[in-house]
Amino acid sequence: MNIIKYISKFLNRIKLIGKWKHLYHIRKAKQIIKKLKEISKTPNYEGKIISYLRKINPYVFEEMILTVIEESNIRIFRNTRYSGDGGIDGIFKIKQGKVLIQCKRYKNYINAKDVQELTNKVKEDKYFMGIFVHTGKTGEKSKNIALNEKNIVFLSGSNLINIIIGKEDIKKYLFNKISYYEKQLKFSKF
């Protein structure tokens, strides 16, 4: 049953009354999701989709990710501001706690400073974890920050594409990542 999805959409719609840019970007995001699903039916679609994602409006990209998560029957708390939001685009809850979402469009390597800021925000505000969604490449410095902090996960590349087009479930993806980190934390205590 998808009741959570409908409750989330309804509550966010109320929250976004008068936020015409947000509503426009959400509508555009839904159109792009449909287009990406069509592209996924063509050969070598992954490169085409990443190229497409790197060109869309960054706010539409943000709303697209939040919409995909919401469509997975997860209650999303959308941020009502695009700038001055501390880099947090949305929040949702899982059994372990609240999860922050930050979405960034990159053409090249992601900025490790952005990754560090997200890990700091998760720690400072006592969230369970953060998801850093991006269209770029994850460099060693960024990977090391995530491995050392163990409070963020990356969503990019083929995983991102598969979640957007519905081939992979965001809940399952997160569960696998969380399980991995929990195992790492147990082993690091010895």
Secondary structure, DSSP 8 states (H G I E B T S, - for coil): --HHHHHHHHHHHHHTTT-HHHHHHHHHHHHHHHHHHHHTTSTTHHHHHHHHHHHS-HHHHHHHHHHHHHHTT--EEE-S-SSSSTT--EEEEETTEEEEEEEE--SSB--HHHHHHHHHHHHHTT-SEEEEEESSB--HHHHHHHHHH-SEEEE-HHHHHHHHHTSS-HHHHHHHHHHHHHHHHHHHT-
